[in-house]
């Protein structure tokens, strides 16, 4: 992990603030979004960021956002036990969120994105 790895948290204000504190304590740079109108624009500006998504948003449709993030192949951690519409392999952290479980899920999300990127890369010509 780089000293200031970029993480975007998309959650309601209360949960977002709790997640921000946990992530900043581990040396990450955090951007909080509520799922509202500027969410897609902010995510587009941070294409290399890990995304931590709660399905409890105050704005926007969490299911539609989840689908867009999956289609983009973004490294993603889902907060909550809800499994509907979530492909196997997407790291999830149950509530209440504990720092160690969140760290493990972030690592799995980053590794999954790296593996998917490597698999999608064209082979070098001989």
Secondary structure, DSSP 8 states (H G I E B T S, - for coil): --TT-EEEEES-HHHHHHHHHHHHHTT-EEEEE-SSTTHHHHHHH-TTSEEEEES--SSS-HHHHHHHHHHHT--EEEESS--TT--TT-EEE-SS--HHHHHHHHHHHHHHHHHHHHHHS-----
